[in-house]
Amino acid sequence: MAARMRKRGLSQAELAEEINDGVEKLTGRRGNASDRTVRRYLSGETRWPQARQRVVMEALFGCTAEELGFTPRAGRAQGESTPASPVQEEPVQRRAFIAGTALSVTALTGSARPTVGTADVQRLRGALTALWLLDDQEGGGPALEGRALALSRQAMSLQQNGSATQRVRGRLYGLAAAFTATAMWAAVDSRQLDRAQRHMESAVTLAGLSGDGQIQHEIWRYATALAGQRGRWQDAVSASEAAMRTSAHRSDPLYASLSHARLALYLPHSGMQSRALRSLDRAATAYSRADLNAHRPSSMDFFTHAELNGLTGITFLRLGRFAQAESHIHRCLSTLRPEQHRNRALYTVQLALAQLEQGDLGQACGTALRVSPPRGSGANSTVRHLLGTFNKKLNVRAPDAQFTRDWNEHIRAI
């Protein structure tokens, strides 16, 4: 059994989940195996597992219980529980049990449909984490968008063609939603807004089917950014408010902090300056209450105190409070992680804009000259758009200055 677990890459906890999923498929009631149960199997403390668990493991590994190393007690027919087992099996006649679950076992063995379980979910989660890490470091773009969509299709193929418990199906819907949302964000980052809109519509449907509040929160905050890029400020506010209605916002102060900070970004454009300031206060308060060591999806790794300062700085920039904007963006840049190349470029341009609005044109040029668009093609689109905004403002304010001429030569070269 240990060798077969290693071959499939299953930990003790993951095998317990697979067993419980299989028992639920067979009986309609979820099993009660735990990693402790599996340790008893491996140590030999439990020599002959319960019938339901044996049937599931035989189907899962494609061999008999004896081939897994189990030994029926002398004097007992195979299939009966043993007094040595610490967990007593519910009364069940083997013939009735096997007859009653024959169709389910056929499904588990994969003769009709392949079994999908926790190991498949974990594999897809690993791929999703890798995509989030790439986006956090370099930004989105067509390559990341295409990979995310391919993985979403894989998740849905397992959902539609595999044999899985209701719990695993919910996880697959959640993964498909998360992959599609990642594709949406990559399209937003590369300013492919029509594609992003299509991805959003699919992601919202899949997230609703999953019932996962964290994924729903993620999609609505991406929708906020998409509406903002389209200049639909009220839609951006509404999407932020939708994020606040998710269970993640209600149960986790870190998600709540991000919700309030994203909302504050778009309120100035809607003429709600006072509400924007209140949202910033709520974002800071919620962040101070958050358990930063709690387990969360990797898609939240970017939201550090540096990011909160950055979002606060942009909000102050939009409120016309340029000195406060500069101060917060400085704090952001001083504490960003070294590998966050995309965000460093974005916030450096925002810092240059804050300096420009205060009339420090030469200093603003010096700041903007430090920006090299990161390697990710999607991030290039976002950074280049911001650099274009800076370029227009500078040429309006000081078209004949030497630093403007130097800047114009630089911008043509990148």
SVG drawing of the C-alpha trace seen along z (x, -y; Angstrom):
<svg xmlns="http://www.w3.org/2000/svg" viewBox="-29 -76 47 96">
<polyline fill="none" stroke="black" stroke-width="0.4" points="0.0,0.0 2.8,-2.4 4.5,-1.8 1.2,-2.4 0.6,-5.6 4.1,-6.9 3.5,-6.0 0.3,-8.0 1.9,-10.9 -0.7,-10.5 -0.1,-11.7 -1.9,-10.0 -4.4,-12.9 -5.0,-12.8 -5.7,-9.1 -8.1,-9.6 -9.9,-12.2 -10.0,-9.8 -11.5,-7.0 -14.1,-9.3 -15.0,-10.6 -15.4,-7.0 -17.5,-5.9 -19.8,-8.9 -20.2,-7.7 -21.0,-4.2 -23.3,-4.8 -24.5,-8.4 -22.9,-9.2 -19.4,-10.6 -16.8,-8.3 -14.9,-9.1 -11.4,-8.1 -8.6,-10.4 -4.8,-10.5 -4.7,-8.5 -6.8,-5.8 -4.3,-5.5 -1.4,-5.4 -3.1,-2.4 -3.3,-0.7 0.3,-1.3 1.6,-0.3 -0.5,2.9 -2.5,1.9 -5.6,2.3 -5.1,5.6 -8.5,5.7 -10.3,2.4 -14.0,1.9 -15.8,3.4 -16.7,0.0 -13.1,-1.3 -11.7,1.9 -14.0,1.7 -12.9,-1.9 -9.2,-1.2 -9.4,1.8 -11.0,-0.3 -8.6,-3.2 -5.4,-1.2 -6.7,1.5 -5.8,4.5 -7.2,6.7 -7.0,5.8 -4.5,8.7 -2.3,7.2 -2.3,4.0 -0.9,5.9 -4.1,6.5 -4.8,9.9 -8.2,11.2 -8.5,12.6 -8.4,16.4 -11.8,17.8 -13.6,14.8 -14.9,14.6 -13.3,11.9 -15.5,8.8 -16.4,9.1 -15.0,6.6 -12.4,7.7 -12.5,7.0 -8.9,5.7 -10.0,2.8 -10.5,-0.3 -13.4,-1.5 -16.3,0.9 -18.0,1.4 -21.7,0.8 -23.6,4.1 -23.7,5.0 -24.0,8.3 -21.3,8.4 -23.5,9.8 -26.1,7.2 -23.5,4.5 -21.8,5.6 -25.1,6.1 -26.3,2.7 -23.2,0.8 -22.2,2.7 -22.9,-0.1 -21.0,-2.6 -17.9,-0.3 -17.9,0.0 -17.8,-3.8 -15.0,-3.9 -12.8,-1.4 -13.1,-3.5 -14.5,-1.0 -17.2,-3.5 -15.8,-6.9 -12.4,-7.7 -12.4,-8.5 -11.6,-12.0 -10.4,-12.7 -8.4,-14.8 -5.1,-14.0 -6.5,-15.6 -7.7,-18.6 -4.2,-19.1 -2.5,-18.8 -4.7,-21.6 -4.2,-23.7 -0.5,-23.5 -0.8,-24.7 -3.0,-27.6 -0.5,-28.6 2.3,-28.7 0.1,-31.0 -0.6,-33.3 3.1,-33.5 4.0,-34.4 1.3,-37.1 2.5,-38.6 6.1,-38.8 5.7,-39.7 2.1,-40.6 -0.4,-39.0 -0.5,-38.8 -1.6,-36.5 0.7,-33.6 -0.6,-33.5 -4.2,-34.0 -3.9,-31.1 -2.4,-28.8 -5.1,-29.7 -7.9,-28.9 -6.3,-25.6 -6.2,-24.6 -9.8,-25.8 -10.8,-23.4 -8.9,-20.6 -10.9,-21.2 -14.2,-21.2 -13.2,-18.1 -12.7,-16.2 -16.0,-17.7 -17.9,-16.5 -16.2,-13.2 -15.0,-11.9 -16.7,-10.1 -16.5,-12.3 -18.2,-13.1 -20.3,-16.2 -17.5,-17.7 -14.9,-17.1 -17.2,-18.5 -17.6,-21.7 -13.8,-22.0 -13.5,-21.5 -16.0,-24.2 -14.0,-26.4 -10.8,-25.7 -12.3,-26.2 -13.6,-29.6 -10.2,-30.5 -8.4,-29.6 -10.9,-31.6 -10.6,-34.6 -6.8,-34.4 -7.3,-34.5 -9.6,-37.5 -7.0,-39.3 -4.3,-38.6 -6.5,-40.1 -7.2,-43.2 -3.5,-43.6 -2.8,-43.5 -5.8,-45.8 -7.7,-43.3 -10.9,-44.4 -13.5,-42.6 -11.8,-39.3 -11.6,-40.1 -15.4,-40.7 -16.1,-37.3 -13.9,-35.6 -15.6,-37.4 -19.0,-36.2 -17.8,-32.6 -16.0,-33.0 -19.0,-34.4 -21.1,-31.4 -18.5,-28.9 -17.9,-30.6 -21.6,-30.6 -21.7,-26.8 -18.7,-26.3 -20.1,-28.3 -16.6,-29.4 -16.6,-32.8 -12.9,-33.4 -13.1,-32.8 -16.2,-34.9 -14.3,-37.8 -11.4,-37.4 -13.6,-37.6 -15.5,-40.7 -12.3,-42.6 -11.0,-41.7 -14.4,-42.9 -13.8,-46.2 -10.5,-46.7 -12.1,-45.8 -14.9,-48.4 -12.3,-51.0 -10.3,-50.4 -13.4,-50.9 -14.1,-54.2 -17.4,-52.8 -16.9,-54.1 -20.3,-53.2 -19.9,-49.7 -16.6,-49.6 -18.2,-50.7 -21.0,-48.1 -18.5,-45.3 -16.6,-46.4 -19.8,-46.3 -20.5,-42.8 -17.2,-41.7 -18.3,-42.9 -21.3,-40.6 -19.2,-37.5 -18.5,-35.2 -14.8,-35.9 -15.3,-39.6 -17.5,-39.0 -15.3,-36.3 -11.8,-37.5 -10.5,-41.0 -7.8,-40.8 -10.4,-40.3 -12.4,-43.1 -9.4,-45.4 -8.8,-44.7 -12.6,-45.2 -12.6,-48.6 -9.3,-49.7 -10.5,-48.7 -13.8,-50.5 -12.0,-53.7 -10.1,-53.7 -13.2,-54.4 -15.3,-56.5 -13.5,-59.8 -14.5,-59.4 -18.1,-59.1 -18.0,-62.3 -18.0,-60.5 -14.8,-61.9 -16.0,-61.6 -17.0,-58.0 -13.6,-57.3 -11.8,-58.6 -14.1,-56.5 -13.3,-53.4 -9.6,-54.0 -10.1,-54.2 -12.0,-51.0 -9.3,-49.3 -6.6,-50.3 -8.7,-49.2 -9.6,-45.8 -5.9,-45.2 -4.8,-45.9 -7.3,-43.2 -6.3,-40.5 -4.3,-37.4 -1.5,-37.7 -0.4,-34.1 -3.8,-32.5 -3.9,-30.1 -5.3,-31.7 -5.1,-31.1 -1.9,-32.3 -3.9,-34.8 -3.9,-36.9 -0.1,-36.9 0.2,-40.2 -1.9,-42.0 0.7,-43.2 0.9,-46.4 3.0,-47.7 0.0,-47.1 -2.4,-48.7 -0.2,-51.8 0.0,-51.7 -3.8,-51.6 -4.2,-54.3 -1.7,-56.5 -3.5,-56.1 -6.8,-57.0 -5.2,-60.2 -3.9,-61.0 -7.4,-60.7 -8.7,-62.9 -6.2,-65.6 -4.2,-65.2 -0.9,-64.8 1.5,-65.2 -0.4,-62.4 -0.3,-60.3 3.4,-60.7 4.0,-59.8 2.0,-56.6 3.5,-55.5 7.0,-56.0 6.0,-53.7 4.7,-51.2 7.9,-51.1 10.1,-50.9 8.4,-47.6 7.5,-45.8 9.1,-42.4 12.1,-42.5 10.5,-40.0 7.3,-42.1 8.7,-43.7 5.3,-44.6 4.0,-46.4 7.2,-48.2 7.0,-49.6 3.3,-50.5 3.7,-52.3 6.9,-54.1 4.9,-55.7 2.2,-56.6 4.8,-58.3 6.0,-60.3 2.5,-61.4 2.1,-62.6 5.3,-64.6 4.2,-66.0 0.9,-67.2 2.8,-69.0 4.9,-70.9 8.1,-69.0 8.6,-68.3 12.3,-67.6 12.0,-65.2 9.0,-63.6 11.0,-62.9 13.8,-61.4 11.4,-59.1 9.7,-58.0 13.1,-57.4 13.7,-54.6 10.8,-52.6 11.6,-49.7 8.5,-47.9 8.7,-44.4 9.2,-41.3 5.6,-40.2 3.9,-41.3 0.6,-42.1 2.3,-44.2 4.0,-46.2 0.6,-47.2 -0.5,-48.6 2.8,-50.3 3.1,-51.7 -0.4,-53.1 0.5,-54.9 3.8,-56.1 1.7,-57.5 -0.5,-59.4 2.7,-60.8 4.1,-61.8 1.0,-63.8 0.8,-65.6 4.5,-66.5 4.4,-67.8 1.4,-70.0 3.1,-71.5 6.6,-72.0 6.9,-71.3 10.1,-73.2 12.1,-72.2 15.3,-70.2 14.1,-67.5 11.0,-67.1 13.1,-66.8 15.3,-64.2 12.1,-62.4 10.7,-62.4 13.8,-60.7 13.6,-58.1 10.0,-57.3 10.5,-56.7 13.3,-54.3 11.4,-51.9"/>
</svg>
